[in-house]
């Protein structure tokens, strides 16, 4: 190899173009922060570790392995598990068939597969500007034109704006919605908005991707039916056992029109062959006993108490200078602080000086938005009531010291925010 | 909505373009065939179900759940499991660090993630024309220009052809190789070819994706070291527990340069958050006991017996009109039948009339190839010795009746093949 020869050779080993615009995931940063000794975390959407039915799991593992060595083999999707999912969907008002159920590695893979099915590079999609970052991550690979809509804290997605885009001639590959226990707002979409969105979907013939990991976790009356209950061919439904059983199994599901299942099978096999058979068998076994219904009732009672504890603490800590709603569903409260508080900088202060963490609002934005910059998402399913009380005291102290710095800062420079 | 209004509206709900050229997966067809009553299957690359260590698994499940309820929670990749993987790699001659190990849902997702990292749409790649269809499936989504090379049944990949492409100015995003126990040929690449391919990689600065699910399953001397043992920055290694422990857990790993791990984390999180924590803990627990080394030794003994049983049957059934090699590694034998036998049609006959199945050679081709059309892949890890004997009798009978039909056919039409 002469030096001329060397110079003439292009380097083949460049990486794919997306790596140039890749940014670190806020969820992974929050996950690392969890390991900080003594920290109380309201950051991530984790179920309460203390509520996992470990005894039931241990029994189920033994029973599955004894009954069926095929549980350790490659295998087709479990028909038994699909039947259980059909029953779960029925309890949510959705009528569907095993042929329409597709098993995934949690809801995140469900979204990934549906997006692969619907989206070509550069197409338009409609989504709430403040919504689940895992959705932004996966659509980001397709560099879509995202047409953003806002979210009302009491009634959910701005369906007027959806209609406005469509009337202007926009043709989205799909509309993304989290109708129940919205992430991060905690709001459930009003029945009227659900009907209007569905009517638009029929008229303009678009698909709604209905992301529903939280719909079974309601705290007063059961929520409105999922949109899938009203329309089988325009709504592609994404469900998950992560929040109601255990995230570590990575089992979720889709409910889609029958004729799409073969396409999903092709993508799924290319991505990772199939959902872990052992996990499938395990969940099917747990559901055989009728255990899940009781377990979810227990989760609802406990999460309701945790939510109430957090709401009471909010009222004590933030008597006048902050806003929030009481969520009827899901595991999040969206806290709006005064505009001069920057939630990202508040997190640095809160985590380092007060040993408490949350998700700053900007993490959830597709296009950055001033209202989100001073807001934050608080999760109430993971910490115990005692830790919620203690953590909210710490958060109140962090906001107070941010306020003081901000006042000093404004007095000095007339402009900077913490 | 007036009828004019309706007609003016474009349908948003078209699917992504790839769905128009999607074809059914041959592995899924083979999986369905497995369910045919009484069939003996040599089709898929399944481990022997009878060899799964179900007792060890049951004990490990109980121990993991008792010790650590975090096993059911979302969680970061298990450092303990990564350490075990570093030790496993050391036993294969590879020196690497936990920071370079990335956990995946089996080798298939490992390939998927590396390809996402390396490949932009339409780029060139170099691959053996006859190779693992799961690789073809996943690269297919990127519509690459595949530069095919052939495979020598005794020494592996045609490295001369690789050099020819590079000398002609081709600049592949990577070269894909299965150096040990090749799928479908069963061949392991010669040491000389490994060195030459690495020298080319250094000279032309390309990356080798080294797919190694079978390297621990060797039947005489341990095979040559993986290419990763010789080069840490040009070889991205793909490993898996599927063939040596259990596929249903979906645990595999990558060994890549440290600086790529953050990019892999981003894709992985977007795809499905993370590898099932419970499976990670389970495998780590099983490996703590040193159990895996003994288990793999047991698999090697048994698979060697199964391979020998199949080789003996081949000698009995196909005394003169077929060719095959004895594989020193892996779980496949590549059987070349006379040219006038079409293996795809033979499979229809064999499965329907003789209750035996295999993978027809054409399934493994990127560009169709006459030599593959009359060849087939036989797996010897899944069936017991008794079933191999019986299945090979059935296969012999199927080939005989195909030969008879072919002779009659040729006498009648001078051209058609079964």
HADDOCK unambig.tbl for C-alpha pairs under 7 A between the chains (distance, minus, plus):
assign (segid A and resid 9 and name CA) (segid B and resid 204 and name CA) 6.45 0.50 0.50
assign (segid A and resid 11 and name CA) (segid B and resid 204 and name CA) 6.74 0.50 0.50
assign (segid A and resid 11 and name CA) (segid B and resid 205 and name CA) 5.37 0.50 0.50
assign (segid A and resid 11 and name CA) (segid B and resid 206 and name CA) 6.91 0.50 0.50
assign (segid A and resid 12 and name CA) (segid B and resid 171 and name CA) 5.38 0.50 0.50
assign (segid A and resid 12 and name CA) (segid B and resid 172 and name CA) 6.07 0.50 0.50
assign (segid A and resid 12 and name CA) (segid B and resid 173 and name CA) 5.71 0.50 0.50
assign (segid A and resid 12 and name CA) (segid B and resid 205 and name CA) 5.79 0.50 0.50
assign (segid A and resid 12 and name CA) (segid B and resid 206 and name CA) 4.93 0.50 0.50
assign (segid A and resid 13 and name CA) (segid B and resid 173 and name CA) 6.05 0.50 0.50
assign (segid A and resid 13 and name CA) (segid B and resid 205 and name CA) 6.12 0.50 0.50
assign (segid A and resid 13 and name CA) (segid B and resid 206 and name CA) 4.86 0.50 0.50
assign (segid A and resid 13 and name CA) (segid B and resid 207 and name CA) 5.87 0.50 0.50
assign (segid A and resid 15 and name CA) (segid B and resid 117 and name CA) 5.98 0.50 0.50
assign (segid A and resid 15 and name CA) (segid B and resid 118 and name CA) 4.61 0.50 0.50
assign (segid A and resid 15 and name CA) (segid B and resid 119 and name CA) 6.90 0.50 0.50
assign (segid A and resid 16 and name CA) (segid B and resid 117 and name CA) 5.47 0.50 0.50
assign (segid A and resid 16 and name CA) (segid B and resid 118 and name CA) 4.86 0.50 0.50
assign (segid A and resid 16 and name CA) (segid B and resid 119 and name CA) 5.18 0.50 0.50
assign (segid A and resid 16 and name CA) (segid B and resid 120 and name CA) 5.22 0.50 0.50
assign (segid A and resid 17 and name CA) (segid B and resid 120 and name CA) 6.76 0.50 0.50
assign (segid A and resid 19 and name CA) (segid B and resid 263 and name CA) 6.84 0.50 0.50
assign (segid A and resid 25 and name CA) (segid B and resid 266 and name CA) 6.65 0.50 0.50
assign (segid A and resid 49 and name CA) (segid B and resid 69 and name CA) 6.60 0.50 0.50
assign (segid A and resid 49 and name CA) (segid B and resid 70 and name CA) 6.58 0.50 0.50
assign (segid A and resid 49 and name CA) (segid B and resid 73 and name CA) 6.47 0.50 0.50
assign (segid A and resid 54 and name CA) (segid B and resid 65 and name CA) 6.02 0.50 0.50
assign (segid A and resid 54 and name CA) (segid B and resid 69 and name CA) 6.73 0.50 0.50
assign (segid A and resid 58 and name CA) (segid B and resid 61 and name CA) 6.47 0.50 0.50
assign (segid A and resid 58 and name CA) (segid B and resid 62 and name CA) 5.30 0.50 0.50
assign (segid A and resid 58 and name CA) (segid B and resid 65 and name CA) 6.48 0.50 0.50
assign (segid A and resid 61 and name CA) (segid B and resid 58 and name CA) 6.46 0.50 0.50
assign (segid A and resid 61 and name CA) (segid B and resid 61 and name CA) 6.50 0.50 0.50
assign (segid A and resid 62 and name CA) (segid B and resid 58 and name CA) 5.31 0.50 0.50
assign (segid A and resid 65 and name CA) (segid B and resid 54 and name CA) 6.03 0.50 0.50
assign (segid A and resid 65 and name CA) (segid B and resid 58 and name CA) 6.48 0.50 0.50
assign (segid A and resid 69 and name CA) (segid B and resid 49 and name CA) 6.61 0.50 0.50
assign (segid A and resid 69 and name CA) (segid B and resid 54 and name CA) 6.71 0.50 0.50
assign (segid A and resid 70 and name CA) (segid B and resid 49 and name CA) 6.57 0.50 0.50
assign (segid A and resid 71 and name CA) (segid B and resid 248 and name CA) 6.79 0.50 0.50
assign (segid A and resid 72 and name CA) (segid B and resid 246 and name CA) 5.55 0.50 0.50
assign (segid A and resid 72 and name CA) (segid B and resid 247 and name CA) 6.42 0.50 0.50
assign (segid A and resid 72 and name CA) (segid B and resid 248 and name CA) 4.70 0.50 0.50
assign (segid A and resid 73 and name CA) (segid B and resid 49 and name CA) 6.47 0.50 0.50
assign (segid A and resid 73 and name CA) (segid B and resid 246 and name CA) 6.38 0.50 0.50
assign (segid A and resid 73 and name CA) (segid B and resid 247 and name CA) 5.62 0.50 0.50
assign (segid A and resid 73 and name CA) (segid B and resid 248 and name CA) 5.14 0.50 0.50
assign (segid A and resid 74 and name CA) (segid B and resid 46 and name CA) 7.00 0.50 0.50
assign (segid A and resid 74 and name CA) (segid B and resid 247 and name CA) 5.65 0.50 0.50
assign (segid A and resid 74 and name CA) (segid B and resid 248 and name CA) 5.41 0.50 0.50
assign (segid A and resid 105 and name CA) (segid B and resid 272 and name CA) 6.10 0.50 0.50
assign (segid A and resid 106 and name CA) (segid B and resid 272 and name CA) 6.72 0.50 0.50
assign (segid A and resid 108 and name CA) (segid B and resid 271 and name CA) 6.46 0.50 0.50
assign (segid A and resid 108 and name CA) (segid B and resid 272 and name CA) 4.98 0.50 0.50
assign (segid A and resid 108 and name CA) (segid B and resid 273 and name CA) 6.63 0.50 0.50
assign (segid A and resid 109 and name CA) (segid B and resid 271 and name CA) 5.43 0.50 0.50
assign (segid A and resid 109 and name CA) (segid B and resid 272 and name CA) 4.62 0.50 0.50
assign (segid A and resid 112 and name CA) (segid B and resid 271 and name CA) 5.84 0.50 0.50
assign (segid A and resid 117 and name CA) (segid B and resid 15 and name CA) 6.00 0.50 0.50
assign (segid A and resid 117 and name CA) (segid B and resid 16 and name CA) 5.49 0.50 0.50
assign (segid A and resid 118 and name CA) (segid B and resid 15 and name CA) 4.62 0.50 0.50
assign (segid A and resid 118 and name CA) (segid B and resid 16 and name CA) 4.87 0.50 0.50
assign (segid A and resid 119 and name CA) (segid B and resid 15 and name CA) 6.91 0.50 0.50
assign (segid A and resid 119 and name CA) (segid B and resid 16 and name CA) 5.17 0.50 0.50
assign (segid A and resid 120 and name CA) (segid B and resid 16 and name CA) 5.22 0.50 0.50
assign (segid A and resid 120 and name CA) (segid B and resid 17 and name CA) 6.76 0.50 0.50
assign (segid A and resid 134 and name CA) (segid B and resid 270 and name CA) 6.06 0.50 0.50
assign (segid A and resid 137 and name CA) (segid B and resid 270 and name CA) 5.41 0.50 0.50
assign (segid A and resid 138 and name CA) (segid B and resid 270 and name CA) 4.92 0.50 0.50
assign (segid A and resid 138 and name CA) (segid B and resid 271 and name CA) 6.81 0.50 0.50
assign (segid A and resid 171 and name CA) (segid B and resid 12 and name CA) 5.38 0.50 0.50
assign (segid A and resid 172 and name CA) (segid B and resid 12 and name CA) 6.09 0.50 0.50
assign (segid A and resid 173 and name CA) (segid B and resid 12 and name CA) 5.76 0.50 0.50
assign (segid A and resid 173 and name CA) (segid B and resid 13 and name CA) 6.10 0.50 0.50
assign (segid A and resid 204 and name CA) (segid B and resid 9 and name CA) 6.48 0.50 0.50
assign (segid A and resid 204 and name CA) (segid B and resid 11 and name CA) 6.70 0.50 0.50
assign (segid A and resid 205 and name CA) (segid B and resid 11 and name CA) 5.37 0.50 0.50
assign (segid A and resid 205 and name CA) (segid B and resid 12 and name CA) 5.76 0.50 0.50
assign (segid A and resid 205 and name CA) (segid B and resid 13 and name CA) 6.07 0.50 0.50
assign (segid A and resid 206 and name CA) (segid B and resid 11 and name CA) 6.94 0.50 0.50
assign (segid A and resid 206 and name CA) (segid B and resid 12 and name CA) 4.92 0.50 0.50
assign (segid A and resid 206 and name CA) (segid B and resid 13 and name CA) 4.84 0.50 0.50
assign (segid A and resid 207 and name CA) (segid B and resid 13 and name CA) 5.92 0.50 0.50
assign (segid A and resid 246 and name CA) (segid B and resid 72 and name CA) 5.55 0.50 0.50
assign (segid A and resid 246 and name CA) (segid B and resid 73 and name CA) 6.38 0.50 0.50
assign (segid A and resid 247 and name CA) (segid B and resid 72 and name CA) 6.41 0.50 0.50
assign (segid A and resid 247 and name CA) (segid B and resid 73 and name CA) 5.63 0.50 0.50
assign (segid A and resid 247 and name CA) (segid B and resid 74 and name CA) 5.67 0.50 0.50
assign (segid A and resid 248 and name CA) (segid B and resid 71 and name CA) 6.81 0.50 0.50
assign (segid A and resid 248 and name CA) (segid B and resid 72 and name CA) 4.70 0.50 0.50
assign (segid A and resid 248 and name CA) (segid B and resid 73 and name CA) 5.14 0.50 0.50
assign (segid A and resid 248 and name CA) (segid B and resid 74 and name CA) 5.41 0.50 0.50
assign (segid A and resid 248 and name CA) (segid B and resid 276 and name CA) 4.83 0.50 0.50
assign (segid A and resid 248 and name CA) (segid B and resid 277 and name CA) 4.89 0.50 0.50
assign (segid A and resid 248 and name CA) (segid B and resid 278 and name CA) 5.66 0.50 0.50
assign (segid A and resid 249 and name CA) (segid B and resid 276 and name CA) 5.27 0.50 0.50
assign (segid A and resid 249 and name CA) (segid B and resid 278 and name CA) 6.42 0.50 0.50
assign (segid A and resid 250 and name CA) (segid B and resid 276 and name CA) 5.69 0.50 0.50
assign (segid A and resid 263 and name CA) (segid B and resid 19 and name CA) 6.84 0.50 0.50
assign (segid A and resid 266 and name CA) (segid B and resid 25 and name CA) 6.65 0.50 0.50
assign (segid A and resid 270 and name CA) (segid B and resid 134 and name CA) 6.07 0.50 0.50
assign (segid A and resid 270 and name CA) (segid B and resid 137 and name CA) 5.42 0.50 0.50
assign (segid A and resid 270 and name CA) (segid B and resid 138 and name CA) 4.93 0.50 0.50
assign (segid A and resid 271 and name CA) (segid B and resid 108 and name CA) 6.45 0.50 0.50
assign (segid A and resid 271 and name CA) (segid B and resid 109 and name CA) 5.41 0.50 0.50
assign (segid A and resid 271 and name CA) (segid B and resid 112 and name CA) 5.84 0.50 0.50
assign (segid A and resid 271 and name CA) (segid B and resid 138 and name CA) 6.83 0.50 0.50
assign (segid A and resid 272 and name CA) (segid B and resid 105 and name CA) 6.10 0.50 0.50
assign (segid A and resid 272 and name CA) (segid B and resid 106 and name CA) 6.72 0.50 0.50
assign (segid A and resid 272 and name CA) (segid B and resid 108 and name CA) 4.96 0.50 0.50
assign (segid A and resid 272 and name CA) (segid B and resid 109 and name CA) 4.61 0.50 0.50
assign (segid A and resid 273 and name CA) (segid B and resid 108 and name CA) 6.63 0.50 0.50
assign (segid A and resid 276 and name CA) (segid B and resid 248 and name CA) 4.82 0.50 0.50
assign (segid A and resid 276 and name CA) (segid B and resid 249 and name CA) 5.26 0.50 0.50
assign (segid A and resid 276 and name CA) (segid B and resid 250 and name CA) 5.69 0.50 0.50
assign (segid A and resid 277 and name CA) (segid B and resid 248 and name CA) 4.89 0.50 0.50
assign (segid A and resid 278 and name CA) (segid B and resid 248 and name CA) 5.64 0.50 0.50
assign (segid A and resid 278 and name CA) (segid B and resid 249 and name CA) 6.42 0.50 0.50
